[in-house]
Amino acid sequence: MPLEMRGAQALHLWHQVSLALVRNQSQDLSARQLTILLSVYLTPPPHTVKGLAETMNVAKPAITRALDALSAQKLIARRRDAADKRNVLIKRTVQGATYLENLSELVLEKARELPR
C-alpha cells in the first residue's frame, strides 16, 4: 500500500527523523554523506568516486571528503579495483548496513507517530 501524505506531513517526518538522529546517534552525518551512503547501499555496485560525483552532479573532491568521513566511521570501505588499479571501489560494510537498518526503523517509527 503506497504511503500518502501532504507536503507538511513529509517535512514534519523529515524533521522528526533528523531531530532523532541528532539527539540519539553518535554518527551525525551530513546530507551529502547520508546521500552517498544510501547510494552505495541502494543502487547496484560498482561504486566509484567518479560515478558518485556524476550521479550527484558534484565535484569529485566533495565526494572524496564525504567518503573520508564515512570511512573513518567504518560505514563504507575503499578497495582498489583488481581489474583497473587506477580505480578505487566503494564497498559496503557491516557497520554501514547496520546504520541504515537502524535508520529505516527510525523512519518507520517516526512515520507511525505522524498525526493523521
Contact map, one row per residue, 1 for C-alpha under 8 A:
11100000000000000000000000000000000000000000000000000000000000000000000000000000000000000000000000000000000000000000
11110000000000000000000000000000000000000000000000000000000000000000000000000000000000000000000000000000000000000000
11111000000000000000000000000000000000000000000000000000000000000000000000000000000000000000000000000000000000000000
01111100000000000000000000000000000000000000000000000000000000000000000000000000000000000000000000000000000000000000
00111110110000000000000000000000000000000000000000000000000000000000000000000000000000000000000000000000000000000000
00011111110000000000000000000000000000000000000000000000000000000000000000000000000000000000000000000000000000000000
00001111111000000000000000000000000000000000000000000000000000000000000000000000000000000000000000000000000000000000
00000111111100000000000000000000000000000000000000000000000000000000000000000000000000000000000000000000000000000000
00001111111110000000000000000000000000000000000000000000000000000000000000000000000000000000000000000000000000000100
00001111111111000000000000000000000000000000000000000000000000000000000000000000000000000000000000000000000000000000
00000011111111100000000000000000000000000000000000000000000000000000000000000000000000000000000000000000000000000000
00000001111111110000000000000000000000000000000000000000000000000000000000000000000000000000000000000000000000000100
00000000111111111000000000000000000000000000000000000000000000000000000000000000000000000000000000000000001001100100
00000000011111111100000000000000000000000000000000000000000000000000000000000000000000000000000000000000000000000000
00000000001111111110000000000000000000000000000000000000000000000000000000000000000000000000000000000000000000000000
00000000000111111111000000000000000000000000000000000000000000000000000000000000000000000000000000000000000001000000
00000000000011111111100000000000000000000000000000000000000000000000000000000000000000000000000000000000011001000000
00000000000001111111110000000000000000000000000000000000000000000000000000000000000000000000000000000000000000000000
00000000000000111111111000000000000000000000000000000000000000000000000000000000000000000000000000000000000000000000
00000000000000011111111110000000000000000000000000000000000000000000000000000000000000000000000000000000000000000000
00000000000000001111111110010000000000000000000000000000000000000000000000000000000000000000000000000000000000000000
00000000000000000111111110010000000000000000000000000000000000000000000000000000000000000000000000000000000000000000
00000000000000000011111110000000000000000000000000000000000000000000000000000000000000000000000000000000000000000000
00000000000000000001111111000000000000000000000000000000000000000000000000000000000000000000000000000000000000000000
00000000000000000001111111110000000000000000000000000000000000000000000000000000000000000000000000000000000000000000
00000000000000000000000111110000000000000000000000000000000000000000000000000000000000000000000000000000000000000000
00000000000000000000000011111000000000000000000000000000000000000000000010000000000000000000000000000000000000000000
00000000000000000000110011111100000000000000000000000000000000000000000000000000000000000000000000000000000000000000
00000000000000000000000000111111110000000000000000000000000000000000000000000000000000000000000000000000000000000000
00000000000000000000000000011111110000000000000000000000000000000000000000000000000000000000000000000000000000000000
00000000000000000000000000001111111000000000000000000000000000000000000000000000000000000000000000000000000000000000
00000000000000000000000000001111111100000000000000000000000000000100000000000000000000000000000000000000000000000000
00000000000000000000000000001111111110000000000000000000000000000110110000000000000000000000000000000000000000000000
00000000000000000000000000001111111111000000000000000000000000000000000000000000000000000000000000000000000000000000
00000000000000000000000000000011111111100000000000000000000000000000000000000000000000000000000000000000000000000000
00000000000000000000000000000001111111110000000000010000000000100110000000000000000000000000000000000000000000000000
00000000000000000000000000000000111111111000000000000000000000000000010000110000000000000000000100000000000000000000
00000000000000000000000000000000011111111100000000000000000000000000000000000000000000000000000000010000000000000000
00000000000000000000000000000000001111111110000000010000000000000000000000000000000000000000000000000000000000000000
00000000000000000000000000000000000111111111101000000000000000000000000000000000000000000111000000000000000000000000
00000000000000000000000000000000000011111111000000000000000000000000000000000000000000000001000010000000000000000000
00000000000000000000000000000000000001111111000000000000000000000000000000000000000000000000000000000000000000000000
00000000000000000000000000000000000000111111100000000000000000000000000000000000000000000000000000000000000000000000
00000000000000000000000000000000000000011111111000000000000000000000000000000000000000000000000000000000000000000000
00000000000000000000000000000000000000010011111000000000000000000000000000000000000000000000000000000000000000000000
00000000000000000000000000000000000000000001111100000000000000000000000000000000000000001100000000000000000000000000
00000000000000000000000000000000000000010001111110110000000000000000000000000000000000001110000000000000000000000000
00000000000000000000000000000000000000000000011111110000000000000000000000000000000000111100000000000000000000000000
00000000000000000000000000000000000000000000001111111000000100110000000000000000000000011100000000000000000000000000
00000000000000000000000000000000000000000000000111111100000100000000000000000000000000000000000000000000000000000000
00000000000000000000000000000000000000000000001111111110000000000000000000000000000000000000000000000000000000000000
00000000000000000000000000000000000100100000001111111111000000100000000000000000000000000000000000000000000000000000
00000000000000000000000000000000000000000000000011111111111100100000000000000000000000000000000000000000000000000000
00000000000000000000000000000000000000000000000001111111110000000000000000000000000000000000000000000000000000000000
00000000000000000000000000000000000000000000000000111111100000000000000000000000000000000000000000000000000000000000
00000000000000000000000000000000000000000000000000011111110000000000000000000000000000000000000000000000000000000000
00000000000000000000000000000000000000000000000000001111111000000000000000000000000000000000000000000000000000000000
00000000000000000000000000000000000000000000000000001101111101100000000000000000000000000000000000000000000000000000
00000000000000000000000000000000000000000000000000001000111111100000000000000000000000000000000000000000000000000000
00000000000000000000000000000000000000000000000011001000011111110000000000000000000000000000000000000000000000000000
00000000000000000000000000000000000000000000000000000000001111111000000000000000000000000000000000000000000000000000
00000000000000000000000000000000000000000000000000000000011111111100000000000000000000000000000000000000000000000000
00000000000000000000000000000000000100000000000010011000011111111110000000000000000000000000000000000000000000000000
00000000000000000000000000000000000000000000000010000000000111111111000000000000000000000000000000000000000000000000
00000000000000000000000000000000000000000000000000000000000011111111100000000000000000000000000000000000000000000000
00000000000000000000000000000001100100000000000000000000000001111111110000000000000000000000000000000000000000000000
00000000000000000000000000000000100100000000000000000000000000111111111000010000000000000000000000000000000000000000
00000000000000000000000000000000000000000000000000000000000000011111111100000000000000000000000000000000000000000000
00000000000000000000000000000000100000000000000000000000000000001111111110000000000000000000000000000000000000000000
00000000000000000000000000000000100010000000000000000000000000000111111111110000000000000000000000000000000000000000
00000000000000000000000000000000000000000000000000000000000000000011111111111100000000000000000000000000000000000000
00000000000000000000000000000000000000000000000000000000000000000001111111100000000000000000000000000000000000000000
00000000000000000000000000100000000000000000000000000000000000000000111111110000000000000000000000000000000000000000
00000000000000000000000000000000000000000000000000000000000000000000011111111000000000000000101100000000000000000000
00000000000000000000000000000000000010000000000000000000000000000000011111111000000000000001111110100000000000000000
00000000000000000000000000000000000010000000000000000000000000000010011011111100000000000111101100000000000000000000
00000000000000000000000000000000000000000000000000000000000000000000001001111110000000000111100000000000000000000000
00000000000000000000000000000000000000000000000000000000000000000000001000011111000000011110000000000000000000000000
00000000000000000000000000000000000000000000000000000000000000000000000000001111100000011110000000000000000000000000
00000000000000000000000000000000000000000000000000000000000000000000000000000111110111111000000000000000000000000000
00000000000000000000000000000000000000000000000000000000000000000000000000000011111111111000000000000000000000000000
00000000000000000000000000000000000000000000000000000000000000000000000000000001111110000000000000000000000000000000
00000000000000000000000000000000000000000000000000000000000000000000000000000000111110000000000000000000000000000000
00000000000000000000000000000000000000000000000000000000000000000000000000000001111111100000000000000000000000000000
00000000000000000000000000000000000000000000000000000000000000000000000000000001111111110000000000000000000000000000
00000000000000000000000000000000000000000000000000000000000000000000000000000001100111110000000000000000000000000000
00000000000000000000000000000000000000000000000100000000000000000000000000000001100111111000000000000000000000000000
00000000000000000000000000000000000000000000000110000000000000000000000000000111100011111100000000000000000000000000
00000000000000000000000000000000000000000000011110000000000000000000000000000111100000111110000000000000000000000000
00000000000000000000000000000000000000010000011110000000000000000000000000011110000000011111000000000000000000000000
00000000000000000000000000000000000000010000001000000000000000000000000000011110000000001111100000000000000000000000
00000000000000000000000000000000000000011000000000000000000000000000000000111000000000000111110110000000000000000000
00000000000000000000000000000000000000000000000000000000000000000000000001111000000000000011111110000000000000000000
00000000000000000000000000000000000000000000000000000000000000000000000000100000000000000001111111000000000000000000
00000000000000000000000000000000000000000000000000000000000000000000000001110000000000000000111111100000000000000000
00000000000000000000000000000000000010000000000000000000000000000000000001110000000000000001111111110000000000000000
00000000000000000000000000000000000000001000000000000000000000000000000000100000000000000001111111111000000000000000
00000000000000000000000000000000000000000000000000000000000000000000000000000000000000000000011111111100000000000000
00000000000000000000000000000000000000000000000000000000000000000000000000100000000000000000001111111110000000000000
00000000000000000000000000000000000001000000000000000000000000000000000000000000000000000000000111111111000000000000
00000000000000000000000000000000000000000000000000000000000000000000000000000000000000000000000011111111100000000000
00000000000000000000000000000000000000000000000000000000000000000000000000000000000000000000000001111111110000000000
00000000000000000000000000000000000000000000000000000000000000000000000000000000000000000000000000111111111000000000
00000000000000000000000000000000000000000000000000000000000000000000000000000000000000000000000000011111111100000000
00000000000000000000000000000000000000000000000000000000000000000000000000000000000000000000000000001111111110000000
00000000000000001000000000000000000000000000000000000000000000000000000000000000000000000000000000000111111111000000
00000000000010001000000000000000000000000000000000000000000000000000000000000000000000000000000000000011111111100000
00000000000000000000000000000000000000000000000000000000000000000000000000000000000000000000000000000001111111110000
00000000000000000000000000000000000000000000000000000000000000000000000000000000000000000000000000000000111111111000
00000000000010011000000000000000000000000000000000000000000000000000000000000000000000000000000000000000011111111100
00000000000010000000000000000000000000000000000000000000000000000000000000000000000000000000000000000000001111111100
00000000000000000000000000000000000000000000000000000000000000000000000000000000000000000000000000000000000111111100
00000000000000000000000000000000000000000000000000000000000000000000000000000000000000000000000000000000000011111110
00000000100110000000000000000000000000000000000000000000000000000000000000000000000000000000000000000000000001111111
00000000000000000000000000000000000000000000000000000000000000000000000000000000000000000000000000000000000000001111
00000000000000000000000000000000000000000000000000000000000000000000000000000000000000000000000000000000000000000111
